[in-house]
Amino acid sequence: MSTDAKHLKMESPVGPIAVSAVEAGLTYVHLGADEVDRAWGPEAATPVLESAIEQLEAYFAGSLHRFDLPLAPEGTDFQRRVWRALTEIPYGETVSYTWVANRIGSPAAVRAVGAANGSNPVAIVVPCHRVIGANGALTGYAGGIWRKERLLALERGEQALFAA
């Protein structure tokens, strides 16, 4: 994390979350943020971070379907192309890794798309949880399959499963 980055934490239905940002925008959404204080130092509010927390709270309440935040994640050109494609997946829908590879004009790069999806540093805001296996299986998720399942349940309106 950049030394000029600031962070805030919040509690969520999928556990603690920490968000980090630099002046240019949001750089990181860390799921399971219990260890963040030790690694990132004290919390410090910025307008981007306050907006990120507000929007995440609205998302978890079911009232926000698309984030509107300046983003500044670090990644390769290929990763950024994948992450941009992920933002095009509609709320409540899922797509395959093949769909993403085709969307970015690299149909043979399905495995590379999977790797880029897995290294998405701004999870939830850039909805990598909406990418599933071609057979419909909930394949890997850096935040844990249980979180992916709950995020998709929230987006499908299955509040009972989401609250479990």
N, C-alpha and C positions, 0 to 999 in steps of 0.2 A: 504494500500500500504506500502511496506517495506520502512523503513527510508533511506536505501541506494539506493532506486530506483530513476532513473532520468526520465524525460519526455520531449517530444517535441509535438508541435501541428501543425496541417496542416488544410487547407481548402480543402473540397472535394465536389463532386456533391451531397453527402448525408449529407452535413453539416460539421461543425467542428469535427475533430477527434484528440484525444490525444493518444499517444502511450507511454507506460512506460516500462522500462527494468531495470533489475539488471545485474550484470556482466555475469551471466550464460545465460541470454537471455530475450526475450520479455515476459513481464508478463501481459500486459493489453493493449487492444485497446478500448478506450472509445468513443462511438458515441455520438454526441451532446455535445462537450467538452467545452462549454462556461463557465461552472463553475469550470473548472479544475485549473486555476491559483490560486484561493482562497484556494482550498483544497490541491493542490499538490505543491505549491510553484513555484519558478521561473523555467523556462525551462533550460535544460542543455543537450548538445549534447554528445552522445556516438556513437561509431561505429555501435552498434546494432540499435540504434534509427535512425541514419542517413540512414542506409540500409532499415529499416522498412518504413521510409517516402518515399525513392526512389522507393521501391517496390510497395507501395500503390499508388503512383502517376502513375507508369507504369500499374498497375491493372486498375485504373480508365481511363487510356488512351486506354485500351483494348489490350495492348501489353504484359501483364504478366498474365499467366493462373495458375501458381503454385508458391507459396511463398517459398523462401529458406532462412529461418531465424532460429536462435537458439531460442527455446521456453522454457519458465520457468514459466508457469502458475501454480498457487496454486490450488489444488483440491484433492479430494479423489482418490483412485485407480480406482474406478468405473468411476468417471468423466473423468479421464485421458484416460481410455479405450475408452469411447465414443468419446472424442475429437480426439484421434488417428484415429478412424474409420471415422470421418468427413473429415479428410484430404485425404481419399481415394475416396471421391465423385468427379468425374471428373468435370472440369470447364464446365459450361453451362448445367449441368444435375441436376436433383433433385431426391431425394429418400424419402421414408417414414420413420417414426420413427420405424416401424416394421422392415424395412431393416436394420437399424442401430442395433436394438436389436438382430437380427439374426446374423449380422456381428460380434458382440462381443461375441456371444455364449450365450446370455441370452434372448431367445425369449419371455419369459414371462415378461420381464422388460421394456415393451414399455413406461409406464408412467415414470419410473425412467430415461429412456433414454431422454424423453421429458424434465424432470427437469434438467438433466445434460446438455442437448443441450442449454436450457435457461440460464444456469449459465456459459456458455463458456466465459471466460474473454478475449479471443483474437479473437473476432469476425472478420469476413472477412478473416483474415489470416488462421484461422481454420473455414472453411465455413459452419457455422451452418445455414446460410440463405438458403442453398440448401436442407434442410430438410422440407418437407411439409406434410400435412395430407394425410392419405391413400386415401381419396377421391379427392386429387389434390388441396385442399384448402390451401391457404397461412395462416397457423395457426401461433400463437404467435411468436413474435420476440422482444427481449429485446430492440432493437434499434428502434422499431416501424415497423408496417406492411408496411408503405409507403417506408421505407428504404429497406426492404426485396424485395419488388416489383421492386424497381429501380436497386438493385444489380442483381437480376435475369434477368431483362431486358437488362442490360449491357452485361451479359454473353451470352444472346441469340442474341446479336447484334442488339437489338432494340434501337438504339441510340436516336430516337425521343422521346420515352417514358422516357428514362433515363434522358434526358436533361430537361424534363418538370418540 
